[in-house]
Amino acid sequence: MSSILDELQDRRETARQGGGEKRIAAQHAKGKLTARERLSLLLDPGSFEEFDMFVTHRSTDFGMDKTKMPGDGVVTGWGTINGRKTFVFAQDFTVFGGSLSETHAQKITKVQDMAMRHGAPIIGLQDSGGARIQEGVAALAGYTSVFQNNILASGVIPQISVVMGPSAGGAVYSPALTDFIFMVRDSSYMFLTGPDVLKTVTNEVVTAEELGGAKTHTTKSSVADGAFDNDMEALAEIRRLFDFLPLNNRAEVPVRPFFDRHDRIDESLDTLVPDNPNLPYDMHELVRKVADEGDFFEIQRDFAKNILCGFIRLEGQTVGVVANQPMVLAGCLDSDASRKAARFVRFCDCFDIPILTLVDVPGFLPGTDQEYGGVIKHGAKLLYAFGEATVPKVTVITRKAYGGAYCVMAPKHLRGDINYAWPTAQIAVMGAKGAVEILHRKDLGDAEKTAEHVADYEEKFLSPFRAAERGYIDEVIQPRSTRKRVARAFALAKDKQLQNPWKKHGNLPL
């Protein structure tokens, strides 16, 4: 018996060593942790239960039958984060460069299946050279099986990808199909075709970092939702994000103890909006002053900065926030902002996370670039997302809400549950100057008359009271009491019952 136990221990130790000490040292030399080190930081101490530690590939071509390593380049299993269950897989770059084989894929699809069956999120730590060339179509079939499970799990369980090394070719599609993608600066990259191929085919000369590094994907392509300086920071922030998310689409939104009065009054908000309507202010300040303890986990912070998306807590419960940012493009909506916010709204609706919308939007960004780039369809994505959402929706208009942009930003007419406005709110088809230029064109040469028309328009239309008179605004509130009123509104809407007409699925304007 003792010899069998010794063999078990030896086999386990061999598997835990991955590709061996030299390759582990090479991984560390690049500033990267190993797959098992990453999982030990991500999960609660002692909670990881591993599956398929001894699995090896079945390939015999190109001498592969003489090179077999237990685990086959991926560590899979389940554990807990702050006591809540999650399934995980971490690709091991020290074993065949983390390349995906038939059995490697089977290990991943197994935990994907288990995650869906048990109703728990799945977190994938990606660090792979791509499909294992020696296996050809078997590796491609393995990838496609992983993609199919990503698709089936969408909207059922949260899926988080953390790219912590290379992710090239077909490998990028699994992260792309998940809910959130995070990267590590200077050590991770994603692209379909690498720099060498580009140089050969298109004559473009570009580095891997420029083509698919963290900066590229967080600021230009919007592929990634955030980037961190190193593995440790990335895993700590994933733990923080995980705490905001429900376990599955049937589970309650998580609630944790909070240490902030729900009826806290913040008088500084009374002066947040400048007297001059053309001056900006930072919407982050309002978000943090509404949130429990000022905690805001922002998604895609470095992309489309004219709109903010992320998670806060109100009375301990997770709430998704969508907010125009007057500091960037005056808060105008454009194609990028619309896509960013629409995807976030749809994620919240998938998992019954209530949505708070903070509005200060003068309209859609004008210009040929926007029109040629399909701003109509991109704007319609956000309109569709808010209109489709059945979760509790609370909206606060702080200043401008003009034209089509008002229609898009969760108004009463898109089944908003409670819609508030500050006294500084301006709800109209357009600003006073533009309206007067259309309505009183014949008086434009007379400065005095034009000024009178502008003042008249502002008094009649650029206030929240016209909308309140029609019931489109439920209440005009004091800015200082925003947290209290919003918390009360969500408490009211918590038990709402709303269903969309039966359909297989809608046809989102993609």
KAPEKA-V562457 format. One record per backbone hydrogen bond with DSSP energy under -1.0 kcal/mol. CO is the residue of the C=O (numbers start at 1). NH is the residue of the N-H. Records with the same first field share a line. If there is no record, write none. Layout:
CO: NH, NH
This chain:
1: 5
2: 6
3: 7
4: 8
5: 9
6: 10
7: 11
8: 12
9: 13
10: 14
11: 15
12: 16
13: 17
15: 18
17: 20
20: 24
21: 25
22: 26
23: 27
24: 28
25: 29
26: 30
27: 32
28: 31
34: 38
35: 39
36: 40
37: 41
38: 42
39: 43
44: 47
49: 78
55: 71
61: 64
63: 66
64: 67
69: 72
71: 74
73: 92
75: 90
76: 51
77: 88
78: 49
79: 86
80: 44
81: 84
84: 81
86: 79
87: 123
88: 77
89: 125
90: 75
92: 95
95: 98
96: 99
97: 129
100: 132
101: 105
102: 106
103: 107
104: 108
105: 109
106: 110
107: 111
108: 112
109: 113
110: 114
111: 115
112: 116
113: 117
114: 118
115: 120
121: 87
122: 160
123: 89
124: 162
125: 91
126: 164
130: 100
132: 135
133: 136
135: 138
136: 140
137: 141
138: 142
139: 143
140: 144
141: 145
142: 146
143: 147
144: 148
145: 149
146: 150
147: 151
148: 152
149: 153
153: 156, 157
156: 249
158: 122
159: 179, 180
160: 124
161: 182
162: 126
165: 189
166: 128
167: 191
168: 171
169: 172
170: 173
172: 176
173: 177
175: 178
180: 161
181: 225
182: 163
183: 228
184: 187, 188
189: 167
191: 169
194: 198
195: 199
196: 200
197: 201
198: 202, 203, 204
207: 211
208: 212
209: 213
212: 190
213: 217
214: 218
215: 219
216: 220, 221
217: 224
225: 300
226: 183
228: 185
230: 234
231: 235
232: 236
233: 237
234: 238
235: 239
236: 240
237: 241
238: 242
239: 243
241: 244
242: 245
254: 318
261: 264
266: 269
267: 270
268: 271
269: 272
276: 279
282: 285
283: 287
284: 288
285: 289
286: 290
287: 291
291: 294
292: 295
297: 311
300: 303
304: 307
306: 325
308: 323
309: 299
310: 321
311: 297
312: 319
313: 292
314: 317
316: 256
317: 314
319: 312
320: 356
321: 310
322: 358
323: 308
325: 328
328: 331
329: 332
333: 365
334: 338
335: 339
336: 340
337: 341
338: 342
339: 343
340: 344
341: 345
342: 346
343: 347
344: 348
345: 349
346: 350
347: 351
348: 353
349: 352
354: 320
355: 394
356: 322
357: 396
358: 324
359: 398, 399
361: 402
363: 333
367: 371
368: 372
369: 373
370: 375
371: 374
374: 378
375: 379
376: 380
377: 381
378: 382
379: 383
380: 384
381: 385
382: 386
383: 387
384: 388
385: 389
392: 355
393: 417, 418
394: 357
395: 420
396: 359
397: 422
399: 426
400: 361
401: 428
402: 406
403: 407
404: 408
405: 409
408: 410
411: 414
412: 415
418: 395
419: 474, 475
420: 397
421: 477
422: 425
426: 401
428: 403
431: 435
432: 436
433: 437
435: 439
436: 440
440: 443
441: 444
443: 446
446: 450
447: 451
448: 452
449: 453
450: 454
451: 455
452: 456
453: 457
454: 458
455: 459
456: 460
457: 461
461: 463
464: 468
465: 469
467: 472
468: 471
475: 421
478: 481
479: 482
480: 266
481: 485
482: 486
483: 487
484: 488
485: 489
486: 490
487: 491
488: 492
489: 493
493: 496
508: 510
